[in-house]
């Protein structure tokens, strides 16, 4: 099957779909995200940062074991040395993941909606499965930057099949850290891998297989979108977001879909592994 959507994804590495969510859906997802702030653990708070490796999640089983759970990751700067909150709980979280699409009815209904199935159908998936989901806060002032990366670093399949659905729940601007892409960068393969450490004696459970590539700042195009917009993200396209320097948050809901047929192999050394009794939930099976 041939579709304009697939052509655009293959050409640019991303597709912007405006008004993907209704106003009511945006509101219900946003309210669910705010409620998660109040559900966050009061002790043993975990910090999420893509910058500093020594306190990053690579040492954390909490992160690696979150594939079938709802887990809470705090902003750097939100939690003190003793684990105490330094900011209002409503702006303390970096993200919540990675099984919202299964465990939370509001996120489940959007993720498994016919609109999402239709897009996956147009992208020629045969048996697409949702492997993980996240609610991202990007809070004002302390919402950290996300380094340039390809989603395939983390969700590697052979051949590549990962596509991200990234839904803006607030307007995304240059000031509050909108997504930025290097158009066409998905055509140059996977630039590095984030994988389970083959050295079983090491304290670090996860390692990168090589140094971070250097991408020129001038290559990135910021994509400013209004709330309700969905951005489809090719697994190999290079993208990032800057720190939120504004007074406004930039909430988003995102999940990733992979192919589970046609000899597509999900890497055994990805950080995220489905428990044996809970395989990644499938959106549909295309019958021949």
N, C-alpha and C positions, 0 to 999 in steps of 0.2 A: 504493500500500500504506500502511496505517495502523499505526503501532506506538506502544506506550507509551513506548518509549525516545525516539522522535522528539518525542512530545508533551512529555516532560519537558525535553529539550534546548531545544525552542522556548519553553517556559515560563520556565525558570530560567536557561538559558545554560550549564548544566553538568549532568552526571549522574555520581553516584558509584556504581561497581559494585564491591562488595566481593568478595574472594576470586576476582578475575579470573585471577590467576596462582596456580599451585600452589606449595607450599613449595620444591619442587625447582627450579622455573623461577626463582623469586626468587633462590635460591642461585646458580644458574648465571649469571644476569644480573649479580648482585652481584660474583661472582668475576671475570667478564669485565671489569667496570668497574675492579676493583682491578688486574687485569693491565694494563689500559690505562695506569695510572699509571706502571708500570715501562717501558712502551713509549714514553713521552713524550720529545720531543726534549731533548737535553742542551744545545743551543745555540739561539740565536735564538728564545727563548721569547716567546710572545704573551700579553698580559694581556687578560682579558675583563672589562669593567665596563659596566653600563648607566647609571652615574652620570656619570662625568667624560668629556665629549665629547673633550677634547683628547688623552687617551690611549686613547680608545675605539677599537673596531675599524673605525670609519668610514673611517679612513685606510688600512686594511689590505686589500690584495689577498688576503692569506692567508685572510681570512674570506670574501671574495666568491668566491674560487675553490674553496671547500670543498664545493660541492654534490655532487661525485662522489668525494670523498676523505674520509679520516679525519684530522681535524686537532685539535690540542690547544690549549686556552685556559686560561691560568693565573689563579689568584686574584690580585687586587690585594693586595699585602702578602706574596705568596709569592715574588716575584722582586725582587732588588735592582737598583740603578742599572746595574750592569754585566751584568745578566742572570743573576746567580748565584741559586741557590735559597736562600731564607732559612728554609724549613720542610722537614719531612719530605716526601719525594716523594709519599708516600701521601695527604697532605692538601694538595698544592700546586695541583691542578687545579680550575678552576671547572667546566669541561665539556669533553666531546669530541664533535665533530660533523663533518660533517652527513650522512655517507653510511654510518653504521654498519649501517643496515638492508639495504644492498647488499653492503658490503665485509666484514662480520663475521658468520660463520655463526650465532653464538649470538643476536645481535640480529635477524638475518634470519629465523630460524625462528619467533620470537615475532611479529614484525611481519607476516609473511605466513601466520600461523596461521588455521585455520578460524574461531576465535573472533572474530578481528578482521574477517575477511570477513563473518561473520554480522552483526556490529554495523553495518558499512557498508551491508549489504543492508537492515537494518531502518531505517537513516537515509536510505533511498531514493536512495543513490548508484547511478548507472548504469554509470560507468566510473571508479571511484576509483583515484587514483594516490598513492603515498607520495612526498612531495616532499623531506622532510628528517627527520633523526633526531638525537637528542642524548642523551648520558649526562651527567646533572647530579649534581654531588657535594655541594654545599652543606655544605662542611666545617665542623667545630666551630670556633667563634671567628672564623675568617676567611671563612666562607661569606657572600658579600656579598648585600645586598638586591637584589631585582629590582623595578624601578619599576613602578607601575601601568601596564598596557598592554593592548591588544587584539592578538591574534595577527595580525589582518588588517592591522595597521600594516606588518607584515613580509612576509606571505604573502597579498597582495591578489588576489582574483579578482572578476570582475564577472559575475553577482551573487556575493555572498560564498558560498564553499563549503567553506572550511577548517574542519576539526575536528581538535583535538589529542587524542591518546591519551596520557595522563600516568600512568605506572605507578610506584607507590611500592615501592621495594625495601627501605625501612626505615620504621618507624613515624614518622608525621609529626605533630608536636605544635606548640603555640604557641611553645615554647621553641626548637625547631630549625628554624623557618621554614616551617611548612606553607603550602600555597596559601590565598589569601584572595580571595573573589569579591564583586563587587557583583551580587547576584541581579537578573536581568532587564535588566541594562545593555546586553545585546546588541541590544535593540530600538531603540536610539537611533542606529543607523548607525555608520560608521567615523569616529573622532574625529580622526585624523591619519594621515599616511602617512610611511613611511621609504622613500626612493626613491633611485635612481641620480641623481646630480647632473646636471641638464641642462647646467650650465656645464662644458664639457669641459676648460677651462683651469684649473679650480679644483683645489686640492690635495686637498680632501675629495671622495672618490668617492661617498659616500652622504650624504644630507641629510634632515632632517625637513621636511615642507612647512609646518608651523606649530608654535607653542609647545606644550609639554606641557599637556594639560588638567589642571585641579586637581580631584581627587576627594576628597570629605570622608572622613576616616579612619573616621568612624562608619558609613559606608555598607558597609564591607567585613565580610563574614562569614568567619571562619576555618574551614577544612574540615580537621579533624583525622582522619586515617585510619590504619589499620594496614597493614603491608606486604602486598603482594599485591593491593592495591586499585588499580583503574583509574579515573581521572577523565576523562570526556569533556569537552572544552572547546570551546564554540562560538567560531568565529573572531572574533566581535565582542564577546564578554563581557569586561568589565574585570576583570583579576586581577593579583595581585602576590604577592611573598613577602618577609618581613622578613629581616634578617640573622640568621644562626644564632648565637644567644647561648648555646647549650648546649655540653655536652661530647660530644654525639653528632652524627654526620654524618646527612645526610638524602638518601641516594642515590635517584635516580629515573631511569627511562628514558622518553623521550618521543619521539613522532613525529607528523607532520601528514599528513593526507589531504586531497586536493582533488578536485573533480569535473573530469573532462576531456571531458565530453560536454554535450549540451543547450545549446550555444552559451555555455558558461561560458568566460570569457576570463581566462587567467592573465596578470597585468600584466607588461608588458615592462620596467617600471622597478622591479620587485622586485629586492632584492639578489641573491636566489637565482635563477639561471637554469640550466636543464638543458643540458649540452653537446649539440650537435646529434646526435652519434652515441650519446648515452646519455639518451634521454627518461626522465622519471620512471616508475618501474616500476608497472605496473597490478595491482591486487588481483583484479579480475574484470571481465567485461563482461556486463551484464544483457541477455539476448537478448529481443527483443519477443515 
